[in-house]
């Protein structure tokens, strides 16, 4: 369907819906509406109503309709007065009406008979019940933002106080440009992330998102510059879209007729910080801690009653430690001596002694003349171990690696009122930061071997124009544009020549001036990679992201309907410039230093293979020749909305939203558009002819075919997607203090740059060290690419593009075809809200959702079911059968790949697409389910007291993955994000001592100054742990393919009290496994010493090293095996001093992570690892005491 035709359809849908459906608006601004009546309850048409912002003196003049109804929309956050008058009646003025972001304040006014000149002034409290909206969520107002402890002044972290929210972020980071972590939460179980706006403009910088990840927040304003924000976890308003999760609408402060300003300073120091448990266990002293944050805000009039401004600036410098435990080569190992491993039964085998029965090196020592000089040189850049490791040599290096963060920001907002009916608001912002992270090795041989920088910046602006054509017709236009920059770079350059590469090899590096990447991992032990992880172990990248949006809304108030319709355009552009591993990536797995090609790889064998200078052939051994890309996503949205009040107590909302994703494009068409499953490959004829000469028993010669390949169809990369999303809701006011509400609607989330695949335009030259699985070697570190570099063919090879290679990089990436389905969520809500009096409001809701059309990874190139063993233990006989070399029909057809030799493993020919390695595509048959009960209790800020409390009980299940590639049904499981119980509290409580309080009201000035008027604020989160999982590329992938005793029941497993001590005094989860590990091993004589289980032998037991020859039966997720529960508490105490004039000084002390709770992270789920069952890192910072001061006027 052409885009223009789709747009016509959308327009038609909106025109129909505009008069037949309705919803309540949830803008970043608020509204006041109500009915003007006489003393007898009769409505008063034609009454004049004036709504005035008491700070700016800007008024909105209205006239009640034939039902006596008035409505003032698009009111910025603040305090208002409402005046109503009519000839023959006294004028009434109600003041002190607070309007918060997204509020729909209902305010009925009664006029008494009398002269119009008689004015009855009423100071009224703001109504606490929202009687018209069906949205659920939480407003965080300016007082709560100012009073609650904020670790880094980022108000977005208070989103966690809303019911239905699950915390998923890395708790180390809550700083202004920790973009992913600020938005790191899940709302009501929905995948695809959340949507964030500032003054109505998009504030997200997301990319490559499917079911997992969340939207990255672009700009985080200083907390002192924020008026308030609303977290709508379920909003049945059709204006809300671009997410199936939460909408977070943040409103900035605006200036008024009086000048106001503030200056704040916050400090932390290692003298007030706690050490981490991992540092203490390593006997490492408290690392340096430096933290300084300054914020200034100034607002006021430019022209009184006309034009106002607000400006703000922020600076943050943060130095802290991030304790980590890694593995580095021991002193002996870096000289080829692996004798330390003999006690664990591990031998190092000579790769030059065949493939079926290799000979072990004498005494596990590699002769000196066999050690590769390039490998030896690289090892000199590793630090030596600094702590005792495990028996296999792992976890022998501890680092309190520093994390330096330098941030600056500026913000301005201007408000201008052309007339009483025409208003313009303009916002501009800028920020920048540089972070030095992952510098775990420090300086080695005069080189900052792991130091590097991640740089980010924002530059953006928004303009919003509002015109009230009549008191019943209002138009609103918004235009915004922003650029998010991210570029990475190592701390200093490095000349690869210094490692010993010869001139011919260095020429292939094309002037690259950084350390090549060497990955050494196998047998459950990973040696930490040298180079700057912060710059992606390369010279870096530069990937700016652009966001442009336009939105228009028209609101028409009729007698008992309020109709809105609008259009929203979002254009996102992302430029990719990533040079990758231009000096090569060299992967060492131990494949050639194990006993034979079917044997399990053991600890140390990967490092030995590195010392011998023989990279593992293909796959992750390669050299990059990358292109650039300029990608664009364009989204069109149309909506119609009607709020209908058939009777005074009932509000019914109907709405329709239509969203069009016009498909991802790349400016130069440098992107694949999918994988053709049935096309006949250009290799088919030649390969079939060769195969017919030497067929294998499993596939008759006439049945052997070569099919499939990448396709390139130009723009767009995938076809346009149209979603039509109806929604309906209702609220009914039972009495003055009780409202019930409910509704149901459809929602979707956009695909965001998830189909980028520049195969052919970016070309890796594979390092093929052997064409016969190690019988002979044709390349090594001394001459890694003897045939030079492959020239990127672009799309010229068609179906042959990347033949002989992996078409997907890992276990989570997928090829996206041009035909897609939009993910759809059906979400519903039923609840009640009750005003308890004195500002207290309680709400109880049942909220649920069902997702469908969710993306699923389908592995197309797995072994067929009939060739897979269903034994619980490793089936070495089947492995030997599958890995046996047979005549290769692709000989000479796939140059530069591991499939080009004279022989090929049998299992490769059994695959659906034997000319490729890994192939996986995206399907759209996934589903999930969420059900919850949510209870919230709140009290608006009054007399120093404010409370937000919530409890959520929920259950999340999903079907979004296959356990085995040959399975026909998706695995049904608890989601990796499931946290059944969650509670949160944010409260500010005045200490009842001081002037006007319970005690000390008549104290003298000295006592009052010292002891009076203190406030205590607390922010607390409790959350059940989520199921244990491992991660691939940041995505939870659950348990790996492991052995588990079939006589055991996995449901009987449980995680102990991590961090506590057992009866032997050992720390559970650190010194000893956190769960019973017995069922993951054998317990016979083969793994025993003197009749007792020997853990080293159990880990090295080849029977538990199940691989692709075995079917997988152990589930990816176990609902009964969970991470430790989360307890996070921040406590603040503060006091305000009145200085001359209107100047006030607030001092405060905040205990961040007050209870010094450790969030244990990174569980080792590999039974072959010496640290299996333990947690290897911490996901939050130890307690920090922060001192702060704020001067205001």
HELIX and SHEET records of a PDB file:
HELIX    1   1 UNK A    3  UNK A   17  1                                  15    
HELIX    2   2 UNK A  142  UNK A  147  1                                   6    
HELIX    3   3 UNK A  155  UNK A  161  5                                   7    
HELIX    4   4 UNK A  179  UNK A  182  1                                   4    
HELIX    5   5 UNK A  223  UNK A  225  5                                   3    
HELIX    6   6 UNK A  270  UNK A  272  5                                   3    
HELIX    7   7 UNK A  277  UNK A  281  1                                   5    
HELIX    8   8 UNK A  333  UNK A  335  5                                   3    
HELIX    9   9 UNK A  339  UNK A  344  5                                   6    
HELIX   10  10 UNK A  351  UNK A  353  5                                   3    
HELIX   11  11 UNK A  362  UNK A  364  5                                   3    
HELIX   12  12 UNK A  368  UNK A  370  5                                   3    
HELIX   13  13 UNK A  373  UNK A  379  1                                   7    
HELIX   14  14 UNK A  496  UNK A  499  5                                   4    
HELIX   15  15 UNK A  503  UNK A  507  1                                   5    
HELIX   16  16 UNK A  533  UNK A  535  5                                   3    
HELIX   17  17 UNK A  605  UNK A  611  1                                   7    
HELIX   18  18 UNK A  684  UNK A  693  1                                  10    
HELIX   19  19 UNK A  701  UNK A  703  5                                   3    
HELIX   20  20 UNK A  798  UNK A  800  5                                   3    
HELIX   21  21 UNK A  865  UNK A  867  5                                   3    
HELIX   22  22 UNK A  876  UNK A  883  1                                   8    
HELIX   23  23 UNK A  906  UNK A  909  1                                   4    
HELIX   24  24 UNK A 1005  UNK A 1011  1                                   7    
HELIX   25  25 UNK A 1050  UNK A 1052  5                                   3    
HELIX   26  26 UNK A 1078  UNK A 1080  5                                   3    
HELIX   27  27 UNK A 1085  UNK A 1087  5                                   3    
HELIX   28  28 UNK A 1095  UNK A 1100  1                                   6    
HELIX   29  29 UNK A 1102  UNK A 1104  5                                   3    
SHEET    1   A 3 UNK A  69  UNK A  75  0                                        
SHEET    2   A 3 UNK A  30  UNK A  38 -1                                        
SHEET    3   A 3 UNK A 104  UNK A 106  1                                        
SHEET    1   B 3 UNK A  69  UNK A  75  0                                        
SHEET    2   B 3 UNK A  30  UNK A  38 -1                                        
SHEET    3   B 3 UNK A 109  UNK A 111  1                                        
SHEET    1   C 5 UNK A  59  UNK A  63  0                                        
SHEET    2   C 5 UNK A  48  UNK A  53 -1                                        
SHEET    3   C 5 UNK A  78  UNK A  85 -1                                        
SHEET    4   C 5 UNK A  91  UNK A  99 -1                                        
SHEET    5   C 5 UNK A 119  UNK A 123  1                                        
SHEET    1   D 5 UNK A 136  UNK A 140  0                                        
SHEET    2   D 5 UNK A 226  UNK A 234 -1                                        
SHEET    3   D 5 UNK A 247  UNK A 252 -1                                        
SHEET    4   D 5 UNK A 195  UNK A 198  1                                        
SHEET    5   D 5 UNK A 201  UNK A 202 -1                                        
SHEET    1   E 2 UNK A 165  UNK A 167  0                                        
SHEET    2   E 2 UNK A 185  UNK A 187 -1                                        
SHEET    1   F23 UNK A 541  UNK A 542  0                                        
SHEET    2   F23 UNK A 473  UNK A 490 -1                                        
SHEET    3   F23 UNK A 452  UNK A 470 -1                                        
SHEET    4   F23 UNK A 422  UNK A 436 -1                                        
SHEET    5   F23 UNK A 397  UNK A 419 -1                                        
SHEET    6   F23 UNK A 307  UNK A 326 -1                                        
SHEET    7   F23 UNK A 290  UNK A 303 -1                                        
SHEET    8   F23 UNK A 260  UNK A 269 -1                                        
SHEET    9   F23 UNK A1184  UNK A1192 -1                                        
SHEET   10   F23 UNK A1144  UNK A1152 -1                                        
SHEET   11   F23 UNK A1126  UNK A1138 -1                                        
SHEET   12   F23 UNK A1014  UNK A1023 -1                                        
SHEET   13   F23 UNK A 981  UNK A 990 -1                                        
SHEET   14   F23 UNK A 945  UNK A 959 -1                                        
SHEET   15   F23 UNK A 920  UNK A 942 -1                                        
SHEET   16   F23 UNK A 840  UNK A 859 -1                                        
SHEET   17   F23 UNK A 824  UNK A 837 -1                                        
SHEET   18   F23 UNK A 738  UNK A 748 -1                                        
SHEET   19   F23 UNK A 721  UNK A 735 -1                                        
SHEET   20   F23 UNK A 650  UNK A 661 -1                                        
SHEET   21   F23 UNK A 628  UNK A 647 -1                                        
SHEET   22   F23 UNK A 561  UNK A 577 -1                                        
SHEET   23   F23 UNK A 545  UNK A 557 -1                                        
SHEET    1   G15 UNK A 541  UNK A 542  0                                        
SHEET    2   G15 UNK A 473  UNK A 490 -1                                        
SHEET    3   G15 UNK A 452  UNK A 470 -1                                        
SHEET    4   G15 UNK A 422  UNK A 436 -1                                        
SHEET    5   G15 UNK A 397  UNK A 419 -1                                        
SHEET    6   G15 UNK A 307  UNK A 326 -1                                        
SHEET    7   G15 UNK A 290  UNK A 303 -1                                        
SHEET    8   G15 UNK A 260  UNK A 269 -1                                        
SHEET    9   G15 UNK A1184  UNK A1192 -1                                        
SHEET   10   G15 UNK A1144  UNK A1152 -1                                        
SHEET   11   G15 UNK A1126  UNK A1138 -1                                        
SHEET   12   G15 UNK A1014  UNK A1023 -1                                        
SHEET   13   G15 UNK A 981  UNK A 990 -1                                        
SHEET   14   G15 UNK A 945  UNK A 959 -1                                        
SHEET   15   G15 UNK A 973  UNK A 974 -1                                        
SHEET    1   H22 UNK A 541  UNK A 542  0                                        
SHEET    2   H22 UNK A 473  UNK A 490 -1                                        
SHEET    3   H22 UNK A 452  UNK A 470 -1                                        
SHEET    4   H22 UNK A 422  UNK A 436 -1                                        
SHEET    5   H22 UNK A 397  UNK A 419 -1                                        
SHEET    6   H22 UNK A 307  UNK A 326 -1                                        
SHEET    7   H22 UNK A 290  UNK A 303 -1                                        
SHEET    8   H22 UNK A 260  UNK A 269 -1                                        
SHEET    9   H22 UNK A1184  UNK A1192 -1                                        
SHEET   10   H22 UNK A1144  UNK A1152 -1                                        
SHEET   11   H22 UNK A1126  UNK A1138 -1                                        
SHEET   12   H22 UNK A1014  UNK A1023 -1                                        
SHEET   13   H22 UNK A 981  UNK A 990 -1                                        
SHEET   14   H22 UNK A 945  UNK A 959 -1                                        
SHEET   15   H22 UNK A 920  UNK A 942 -1                                        
SHEET   16   H22 UNK A 840  UNK A 859 -1                                        
SHEET   17   H22 UNK A 824  UNK A 837 -1                                        
SHEET   18   H22 UNK A 738  UNK A 748 -1                                        
SHEET   19   H22 UNK A 721  UNK A 735 -1                                        
SHEET   20   H22 UNK A 650  UNK A 661 -1                                        
SHEET   21   H22 UNK A 628  UNK A 647 -1                                        
SHEET   22   H22 UNK A 665  UNK A 666 -1                                        
SHEET    1   I 2 UNK A 443  UNK A 444  0                                        
SHEET    2   I 2 UNK A 447  UNK A 448 -1                                        
SHEET    1   J 3 UNK A 525  UNK A 527  0                                        
SHEET    2   J 3 UNK A 517  UNK A 522 -1                                        
SHEET    3   J 3 UNK A 585  UNK A 588  1                                        
SHEET    1   K 2 UNK A 622  UNK A 625  0                                        
SHEET    2   K 2 UNK A 763  UNK A 766 -1                                        
SHEET    1   L 2 UNK A 674  UNK A 680  0                                        
SHEET    2   L 2 UNK A 707  UNK A 711 -1                                        
SHEET    1   M 2 UNK A 885  UNK A 887  0                                        
SHEET    2   M 2 UNK A 903  UNK A 905 -1                                        
SHEET    1   N 2 UNK A1030  UNK A1032  0                                        
SHEET    2   N 2 UNK A1035  UNK A1038 -1                                        
SHEET    1   O 2 UNK A1088  UNK A1089  0                                        
SHEET    2   O 2 UNK A1092  UNK A1093 -1                                        
SHEET    1   P 2 UNK A1160  UNK A1163  0                                        
SHEET    2   P 2 UNK A1175  UNK A1178 -1                                        
END                                                                             
